[in-house]
Amino acid sequence: MIWRAINRTIDLSQRGMIMGILNTTPDSFSDGGLHDDTTRALKHAFQMIEEGAEIIDVGGESTRPGAPKVTVQEELQRVIPVICELRATWKGLISIDTTKAHVASVALDVGADIINDISGLRADADMLPLCLRSRCGVIIMHMQGTPQTMQLCPTYEDVVDEVRSFFEERYRAITTAGVTAEQLCFDPGIGFGKTPEHNWTLLQRLPELLIHQRPLLLGISRKSFIGHRLRDPEIAHRNWPTVALTAYGREHGAMIHRVHEVKNNAQALRMTEALTQAD
């Protein structure tokens, strides 16, 4: 299972990766305002790297349910200084979490390796040509609706079949356009246009979402469906349940894990691999 990102080749055949979340926003659901200047953002990025993150995912627009849109200029002001400074001192993988092709293009120019697009390259017609030209890594996420509408009334006949069909459609359309299959990674979009029951069904049937030997990314960190199941509204109480789901996800085929708290999830990932790969 090879994933390619510009001049990098990542072998995910046996070893998964932790992606550390770096929100430079004032309004993200669990860490809004904590890293919304360059100095604080970089301090947090290097802490996550020290704790085991091999990808830093930089985002400048909140995608929580009902979040307002931000302008291209505002998003650029939030993310580009952070990516520039991070690339100047770190050789690891950087992803830009955006649906805007111009933001993604500038981020790639200053050192990002991967585009993480929650719209699956559907929100901006210029995003697919950019992925083709740059040969960057591409994360394709499933979302029903938009962040402004996605949780109003998410409905599926079979959520797993529909998410898998979306992956297949995106795979065909994107590779037909010339983007190589090895650039692609898929994310079922836990919490994006799904009820808690939809999220649990996707997790229970995770192996059914694996297509064409492409890596699967799991983004479940601190999400509300965890609190719903535990009947506990405190976001701070979701860190250890996230660790449990990271171990479960790795055992069932997810190779990239997008999390807020890196150290414990990285340790869970390595221990799960030690057990599943033991002779």
C-alpha positions as CSV (number, residue, x, y, z in Angstrom):
1,M,0.0,0.0,0.0
2,I,2.0,2.9,-1.4
3,W,0.9,6.6,-1.0
4,R,2.7,9.2,-3.0
5,A,2.9,12.9,-2.1
6,I,4.9,15.1,-4.5
7,N,8.5,13.8,-4.1
8,R,7.7,11.4,-1.3
9,T,6.7,7.8,-1.2
10,I,5.0,6.5,2.0
11,D,4.8,2.7,2.5
12,L,1.7,2.0,4.5
13,S,1.8,-1.8,4.0
14,Q,2.7,-2.6,7.6
15,R,3.0,0.6,9.5
16,G,0.3,3.2,10.1
17,M,0.8,6.9,10.7
18,I,-0.5,9.6,13.1
19,M,-1.7,12.9,11.6
20,G,-1.6,15.7,14.2
21,I,-4.5,18.2,13.9
22,L,-3.3,21.8,13.8
23,N,-6.3,24.2,13.7
24,T,-5.3,27.8,13.3
25,T,-9.0,28.8,13.7
26,P,-10.8,30.7,16.5
27,D,-13.8,28.5,16.3
28,S,-13.0,24.8,15.8
29,F,-15.1,22.5,18.0
30,S,-12.5,21.3,20.6
31,D,-9.4,23.6,20.2
32,G,-10.7,26.8,18.6
33,G,-8.5,29.8,19.5
34,L,-5.7,27.7,21.1
35,H,-3.4,27.9,18.1
36,D,-4.6,30.9,16.2
37,D,-1.3,32.7,16.0
38,T,1.8,31.5,14.3
39,T,3.9,31.2,17.5
40,R,1.4,29.1,19.4
41,A,0.6,27.0,16.3
42,L,4.3,26.1,15.7
43,K,4.8,25.3,19.4
44,H,1.9,22.9,19.2
45,A,3.1,21.4,15.9
46,F,6.5,20.6,17.3
47,Q,5.0,19.1,20.4
48,M,2.9,16.8,18.3
49,I,6.0,15.9,16.2
50,E,7.9,15.1,19.3
51,E,5.1,12.9,20.5
52,G,5.0,10.9,17.3
53,A,3.0,12.8,14.6
54,E,4.4,12.1,11.1
55,I,1.9,14.3,9.3
56,I,0.8,17.8,10.5
57,D,-2.6,18.7,9.1
58,V,-2.9,22.5,9.0
59,G,-6.4,24.0,8.7
60,G,-7.6,27.6,8.7
61,E,-11.4,27.1,8.4
62,S,-13.5,25.4,10.9
63,T,-15.6,22.5,9.6
64,R,-17.7,21.9,12.8
65,P,-21.4,21.7,12.1
66,G,-22.8,25.1,11.3
67,A,-19.4,26.8,11.1
68,P,-19.3,30.0,9.0
69,K,-17.3,30.2,5.8
70,V,-14.1,32.3,5.7
71,T,-12.6,34.2,2.8
72,V,-9.7,32.9,0.8
73,Q,-7.5,35.8,2.1
74,E,-8.4,35.1,5.7
75,E,-7.6,31.4,5.3
76,L,-4.3,32.2,3.7
77,Q,-3.4,34.6,6.5
78,R,-4.0,31.8,9.0
79,V,-2.2,28.9,7.4
80,I,0.6,30.1,5.1
81,P,2.9,31.6,7.8
82,V,2.6,28.4,9.8
83,I,3.4,26.1,6.9
84,C,6.3,28.3,5.8
85,E,7.9,28.2,9.3
86,L,7.2,24.5,9.8
87,R,8.7,23.6,6.5
88,A,11.8,25.7,7.2
89,T,12.7,23.5,10.2
90,W,11.0,20.1,9.6
91,K,11.2,17.6,6.8
92,G,8.1,15.6,7.6
93,L,4.8,15.6,5.8
94,I,2.5,18.6,5.9
95,S,-1.1,18.5,4.7
96,I,-3.3,21.5,4.0
97,D,-6.9,21.1,5.1
98,T,-8.9,23.2,2.7
99,T,-11.6,23.0,0.0
100,K,-10.2,26.1,-1.8
101,A,-7.8,25.5,-4.7
102,H,-6.0,28.8,-4.3
103,V,-5.3,28.2,-0.6
104,A,-4.1,24.7,-1.5
105,S,-1.9,25.9,-4.3
106,V,-0.1,28.5,-2.2
107,A,0.3,25.9,0.6
108,L,1.9,23.5,-1.8
109,D,4.2,26.3,-3.1
110,V,5.5,27.0,0.4
111,G,6.0,23.3,1.4
112,A,2.9,21.3,1.9
113,D,2.8,17.8,0.5
114,I,-0.8,16.8,0.8
115,I,-4.3,18.3,0.1
116,N,-6.9,17.2,2.6
117,D,-10.2,18.2,1.0
118,I,-13.4,17.5,2.9
119,S,-15.4,18.0,-0.2
120,G,-13.7,15.2,-2.1
121,L,-12.4,17.7,-4.8
122,R,-16.0,18.7,-5.5
123,A,-16.2,22.2,-4.0
124,D,-13.7,24.0,-6.3
125,A,-13.4,23.1,-10.0
126,D,-9.7,24.1,-9.9
127,M,-8.8,21.6,-7.2
128,L,-8.6,18.5,-9.4
129,P,-6.3,20.1,-12.0
130,L,-4.1,21.3,-9.1
131,C,-3.7,17.8,-7.8
132,L,-2.8,16.6,-11.3
133,R,-0.2,19.3,-11.9
134,S,1.4,19.1,-8.4
135,R,1.3,15.3,-8.0
136,C,0.6,15.9,-4.3
137,G,-1.0,13.4,-1.9
138,V,-4.8,13.7,-1.9
139,I,-7.2,12.9,0.9
140,I,-10.8,12.4,-0.4
141,M,-13.4,12.6,2.3
142,H,-17.1,11.7,2.2
143,M,-19.6,14.3,3.5
144,Q,-23.3,14.6,3.0
145,G,-24.1,18.2,2.5
146,T,-21.8,21.0,3.7
147,P,-20.6,22.0,7.2
148,Q,-23.4,24.5,7.3
149,T,-26.1,21.8,6.5
150,M,-24.6,18.4,7.1
151,Q,-26.1,17.6,10.5
152,L,-29.7,18.9,9.8
153,C,-31.1,15.5,8.8
154,P,-28.5,13.1,7.5
155,T,-30.2,10.1,5.8
156,Y,-28.9,6.9,4.2
157,E,-30.5,3.6,3.1
158,D,-27.1,1.9,3.9
159,V,-24.4,4.3,5.0
160,V,-21.6,1.9,4.3
161,D,-22.7,1.1,0.8
162,E,-23.2,4.7,0.0
163,V,-19.9,5.8,1.3
164,R,-18.1,3.0,-0.5
165,S,-20.0,3.9,-3.7
166,F,-18.8,7.5,-3.3
167,F,-15.2,6.3,-2.9
168,E,-15.6,4.3,-6.1
169,E,-17.1,7.2,-8.0
170,R,-14.4,9.6,-6.9
171,Y,-11.6,7.0,-7.6
172,R,-12.9,6.6,-11.2
173,A,-13.4,10.3,-11.9
174,I,-10.1,11.4,-10.4
175,T,-7.9,8.7,-11.9
176,T,-9.6,9.1,-15.3
177,A,-8.6,12.8,-15.1
178,G,-5.0,11.7,-14.8
179,V,-4.3,11.8,-11.1
180,T,-2.5,8.6,-10.2
181,A,-4.2,6.1,-7.9
182,E,-1.1,6.1,-5.6
183,Q,-1.8,9.8,-4.8
184,L,-5.2,8.9,-3.3
185,C,-6.3,8.3,0.3
186,F,-9.9,8.0,1.4
187,D,-11.7,9.2,4.6
188,P,-15.2,8.1,5.4
189,G,-15.9,11.4,7.1
190,I,-17.0,10.3,10.6
191,G,-19.3,13.0,11.9
192,F,-19.7,14.8,8.6
193,G,-23.4,14.4,7.6
194,K,-23.9,11.3,9.8
195,T,-25.8,10.5,12.9
196,P,-24.1,8.7,15.8
197,E,-25.6,5.5,14.6
198,H,-24.2,6.0,11.1
199,N,-20.8,6.6,12.6
200,W,-20.8,3.4,14.6
201,T,-22.0,1.4,11.6
202,L,-19.1,2.8,9.5
203,L,-16.7,1.8,12.2
204,Q,-18.2,-1.7,12.7
205,R,-17.9,-2.3,8.9
206,L,-14.6,-0.5,8.3
207,P,-13.0,-3.2,6.2
208,E,-15.8,-2.8,3.6
209,L,-14.6,0.7,2.9
210,L,-11.2,-0.4,1.6
211,I,-10.9,0.0,-2.2
212,H,-8.2,-0.5,-4.7
213,Q,-5.5,-1.0,-2.0
214,R,-5.8,2.7,-1.2
215,P,-5.1,3.9,2.4
216,L,-8.0,4.7,4.7
217,L,-7.8,7.7,7.0
218,L,-9.8,7.7,10.2
219,G,-10.8,11.0,11.8
220,I,-12.7,10.3,15.0
221,S,-10.8,12.4,17.5
222,R,-13.0,13.9,20.3
223,K,-16.1,13.8,18.1
224,S,-19.5,14.2,19.5
225,F,-20.7,10.6,18.7
226,I,-18.2,9.4,21.4
227,G,-19.8,11.7,24.0
228,H,-23.3,10.5,22.8
229,R,-22.4,6.9,23.4
230,L,-20.9,7.6,26.8
231,R,-23.6,10.0,27.8
232,D,-21.0,12.5,28.7
233,P,-20.9,16.0,27.0
234,E,-17.4,16.9,28.2
235,I,-15.0,17.1,25.2
236,A,-12.0,16.6,27.5
237,H,-13.4,13.2,28.5
238,R,-13.2,11.9,24.9
239,N,-9.4,11.6,24.7
240,W,-9.1,8.0,26.0
241,P,-12.1,6.7,24.0
242,T,-10.3,8.2,21.0
243,V,-7.3,6.1,21.8
244,A,-9.4,3.0,22.0
245,L,-10.9,3.7,18.6
246,T,-7.5,4.3,17.1
247,A,-6.4,0.8,18.2
248,Y,-9.6,-0.6,16.8
249,G,-9.4,1.3,13.6
250,R,-5.8,0.1,12.9
251,E,-6.8,-3.5,13.6
252,H,-9.6,-3.1,11.0
253,G,-7.6,-1.5,8.2
254,A,-7.3,2.2,8.9
255,M,-3.7,3.2,8.3
256,I,-3.7,7.0,9.0
257,H,-5.2,8.4,12.2
258,R,-6.1,12.1,12.4
259,V,-6.0,13.1,16.1
260,H,-5.7,16.0,18.5
261,E,-3.8,14.3,21.3
262,V,-0.8,12.5,19.6
263,K,1.3,10.7,22.2
264,N,-1.3,8.2,23.5
265,N,-2.8,7.5,20.1
266,A,0.7,6.9,18.6
267,Q,1.5,4.5,21.4
268,A,-1.8,2.7,20.9
269,L,-1.1,2.5,17.1
270,R,2.4,1.0,17.8
271,M,1.1,-1.5,20.3
272,T,-1.7,-2.7,18.0
273,E,0.8,-3.2,15.3
274,A,3.1,-5.1,17.6
275,L,0.3,-7.5,18.4
276,T,-1.2,-7.9,14.9
277,Q,2.2,-8.4,13.3
278,A,3.7,-10.7,16.0
279,D,4.9,-14.1,14.8
